[in-house]
Amino acid sequence: MVTISPLSGLTAMDILQLGHNGYTSTQAWMPVQQPDQQETVFAFRLETLASPKQKTWHTSDEELAELNETIEQGHSFGAYEQGRLRGFIIGEKRDWNNTLYIAQLTVAAAERRKGIGEQLMAALITHAKQLKVRLLELETQNTNVPAVSFYKKQGFRVSGVHLKLYDPVWCPGEVAFYMTYDL
């Protein structure tokens, strides 16, 4: 049985034990060209890719230190089963716009699609309501269709895009999707 409780910190071993930190997708939300006239319209069409997109993230020591600084704010949760970390969600309170930003949501590769992500998100939503923030926000990629689908299922909506956030040399075809959950 999985227990959700506040996350006090992460180690490199915690992250390694979760397995593959990334995604594989056979589809992507591709930008659709719009005529440039009197309005600006961003449209995306879900398309099947010629070959699956696989992405893996590696957490550097510097990134781990940044995550732990964010965790110290007290807005993060871990999913534990028999004392082992099976997933986590890291929230960062942003006072300037009264939001809670989801810096990272990770579930152990072997435990995905078993409801752990939903439990972590539910805990963060409950916590965010207690904080009286106006919304949850996050950023993901148009190529990470599994994540976009998950977040939509949780009640998030795409509220913005950034067509040039990612370096096309390292992340060809990727567009940033900003998603929000109104509280």
N, C-alpha and C positions, 0 to 999 in steps of 0.2 A: 504494500500500500504506500502511495506517495504522500508525503507530508510537505506542505508549503510553509516556509518560515522565513523570517528576515535573513538576508545574506550579509555576512559580516566581512567577507573578503574572498579573494580567489588566488590560487597559486597556479603556476605553470602546469603542475601535475593535474590539478582539477580540470583544466581545459583539455589537456592531452587525453585524460581518461574518458572524456565525452566522445571521442572518436572524430570522424570527419566533420570539420567545421566549414560548412559550405553547402552548396546545392547543385543539383543537376536538373536541367529543364529542357524539354523538347519544344517549348514554345517561348515566345517573347511578345511583349506589347510593343509593336513597332510604330514609330511616328508616321503619320499620314500627312503628306504635303498638302497645305492649304493655300489657295491663292491669296496673295498679299494685297488686300484692297482696303476697305474702311474699317476692318476689324482684325484682331489677332485671335486665332483659334488654334488650340492645341488638341489634336485628335490622335488616338492610338488604336491600332487594330491588333487583336490577338492573332498571331501567325505561327505556323509550325516552322521550326528551324530546319535547315538542310541537314544539320548534325546537332546532337545534343550539346547544350552549353553546360560546362561543368566549371564551377568556381570553388576555390578553396582559400580560406583566410588563415593566415598564420599570425599568432599574437606575439609581438615582440615584447621584450622586457619593458620597454618604454610604454607601450600600449597597455600592458598589464598594470603598470604603476598608475596610469591614468584611469583605468577602470576601477582600481581599488580606491583612488581618490573620490571618484563618483559614488562608489558603494558606501563610503564613509558618510555621505549625506543622509543615509537611512531610508532611501526610497527604492530598495532592491530586494529581491526575493530569490530563494533557492528552492528547488524541488529535490527532496531527499527520499531515498528508499533504502531502508536498513542502514541508515547512516551514510550512504553514498550519494554524492551530488549527481543528479540525473538531468538537471537543467537549471537555468537561471534567467532572470530578467533584471536589467539594470536601468533604474530611472534617475534622471537628473532634473531637479527642480530649477526652473528658469523664472525667477521673480520678475524680470523685465517685461515678460508677456503673460505671466500667470499661467504657465503650462508645465507639464511634466513630460520631458523628452525621453523616449525609450532609446537609450544608447546601444543596447544589445539585448537580444533574446536568443538564447541557444538551448537546444535540447539534445541530449545524447543521441548520436546517430541511430543506435539500436532501439531507442525509445520513442522515435518520432511517430506521429499519427496515432498516439495512444492517449491523448488528452492532457499531457503534461503542459504543453504550451498554452492550452486553454485555461488550465488551472493557474498558471503563472500570470497570465493576462488578467484573469478575474481578480486575483489578489492585488495586482497593481491598480486596477480600476477602482476597487473598494478603497484602497489607500489614497488614490487621487481624489476621490470624492470627499474623504475626510480632510484632505488638504485644502479643499475648496478651490482647486485650480479649474480653469475653464475648459481645458481639453488636454488630451494626450496627443503627442505628435511623434513621428518617426520618419526615417528616410530609408528607402530600399531601392532596388534597381528594377527597371522594366523587364530585365531578363530573368529576374528571380520570381517567376510566376508562382511557384509554390508559396512563397512568402506573401505576395500580393493577394493570392486567394485566401490564405489563412487570415490575414488582417481584415479582408473584406468580410469574411465569415464572423469575425469578432465584432463587427460594426464600424470598422474604420472605412474612410472614403479617401480617394485621391483628392488632395486639395491644392496641389501644386506640382510643377515639374521644373527640372533644371536640365536643359539639353546639353550643356557643356561642362558639367561638374567633373566628369571623369575624363582622364587622359585617354584619348583614343588609341594610343600606342599600347597601353596596358589593359584597357577595358573597351575594346572596339564594340560599337553598337549599344553601349550602355547609356541609359538616361536615368537621372534621379527622379524617383517618385516620392513626393512628400505626402504622407497620409496622416489624417487626424481622426480622433474620436471625441465627439462633443460630450461633455459631462453635464 
